[in-house]
Amino acid sequence: CGRWLCKNFVGESASVKEALEKFSELMSQRNWGEFTFSEVDFKNGAGSIAVKNCFEARKRKGADKPCCHFLTNFVAGFLSELFAKNIIVVEVKCAAKGDELCEFKFHP
């Protein structure tokens, strides 16, 4: 799904930075959360994502470990298509288990 979104929503003309901005806007409009990308290595495809009000975490309050599995894989697909290489996404903080927000790290 994430790969499809990147191909069809972002298009080939957008820069990586513009694509990440469009992605963040769309996720907010769809009530999936407020995405903020940081420390992005545009050449290698690595960085961090903070997500406030993540849709998966809202539904799973009281979890004992990070639980945003769908979002993790959706974003991995999107970023893999965007950077034209397999990107791994790992959730390192999760609002469902009491963290302030969900945080993800990504890298090739």
C-alpha positions as CSV (number, residue, x, y, z in Angstrom):
1,C,0.0,0.0,0.0
2,G,2.8,2.4,0.9
3,R,4.6,1.7,-2.4
4,W,1.4,2.3,-4.3
5,L,0.8,5.6,-2.5
6,C,4.3,6.8,-3.4
7,K,3.9,5.9,-7.1
8,N,0.4,7.3,-7.5
9,F,0.1,10.2,-5.1
10,V,3.6,11.7,-5.0
11,G,4.5,11.2,-8.7
12,E,7.9,11.2,-10.2
13,S,8.5,14.9,-10.4
14,A,8.6,15.6,-6.6
15,S,11.8,15.8,-4.8
16,V,12.3,13.5,-1.8
17,K,11.8,16.4,0.6
18,E,8.6,17.5,-1.3
19,A,7.3,13.9,-1.2
20,L,7.8,13.6,2.5
21,E,5.9,16.9,3.0
22,K,3.1,15.7,0.8
23,F,3.0,12.4,2.7
24,S,2.8,14.2,6.0
25,E,0.0,16.4,4.8
26,L,-2.0,13.5,3.5
27,M,-1.6,11.4,6.7
28,S,-2.8,14.4,8.7
29,Q,-5.8,14.8,6.4
30,R,-6.7,11.2,6.8
31,N,-6.4,11.4,10.6
32,W,-3.5,8.9,10.7
33,G,-1.4,11.3,12.8
34,E,0.9,14.3,12.6
35,F,4.1,13.2,11.0
36,T,7.4,15.0,11.4
37,F,10.5,13.7,9.5
38,S,13.9,14.7,11.0
39,E,17.6,13.9,10.5
40,V,16.8,12.7,7.0
41,D,19.8,11.5,5.0
42,F,18.3,12.2,1.5
43,K,21.1,10.4,-0.2
44,N,21.1,7.1,1.8
45,G,17.5,6.9,2.9
46,A,17.8,7.2,6.7
47,G,16.2,9.3,9.4
48,S,13.5,9.6,12.0
49,I,9.8,10.1,12.1
50,A,7.8,11.4,15.0
51,V,4.0,10.8,14.9
52,K,1.7,12.6,17.3
53,N,-1.8,11.2,17.7
54,C,-1.0,8.0,15.7
55,F,-4.2,6.2,14.7
56,E,-2.9,2.7,15.7
57,A,-1.7,3.9,19.1
58,R,-5.1,5.6,19.8
59,K,-6.8,2.2,19.5
60,R,-4.3,0.2,21.6
61,K,-3.8,2.2,24.8
62,G,-2.0,0.2,27.6
63,A,0.2,-1.8,25.3
64,D,3.4,-3.2,26.8
65,K,5.5,-2.8,23.7
66,P,5.4,-0.8,20.4
67,C,2.3,-1.9,18.5
68,C,2.0,0.3,15.3
69,H,2.8,-2.6,13.0
70,F,0.6,-1.6,10.1
71,L,2.0,2.0,10.1
72,T,5.6,0.7,10.3
73,N,5.2,-1.5,7.2
74,F,3.1,1.1,5.3
75,V,5.8,3.7,5.8
76,A,8.5,1.2,4.9
77,G,6.8,0.6,1.6
78,F,6.4,4.3,0.9
79,L,10.0,5.1,1.8
80,S,11.3,2.0,-0.2
81,E,9.6,3.3,-3.3
82,L,10.7,6.9,-2.7
83,F,14.4,6.0,-2.2
84,A,14.3,3.2,-4.8
85,K,15.8,0.7,-2.3
86,N,14.5,-1.4,0.6
87,I,14.1,0.7,3.7
88,I,13.6,-0.8,7.1
89,V,11.4,1.0,9.6
90,V,11.5,0.3,13.3
91,E,9.2,1.8,15.9
92,V,11.3,2.8,18.9
93,K,8.7,4.7,21.0
94,C,4.9,4.1,21.1
95,A,2.2,6.3,22.5
96,A,0.1,3.2,23.2
97,K,2.6,2.1,25.8
98,G,2.8,5.5,27.4
99,D,5.4,7.4,25.4
100,E,4.6,11.0,24.5
101,L,4.4,10.0,20.8
102,C,5.3,7.3,18.4
103,E,8.8,7.5,17.0
104,F,10.2,5.5,14.1
105,K,13.8,5.1,12.8
106,F,14.4,4.2,9.2
107,H,17.4,3.1,7.2
108,P,18.4,0.9,4.2
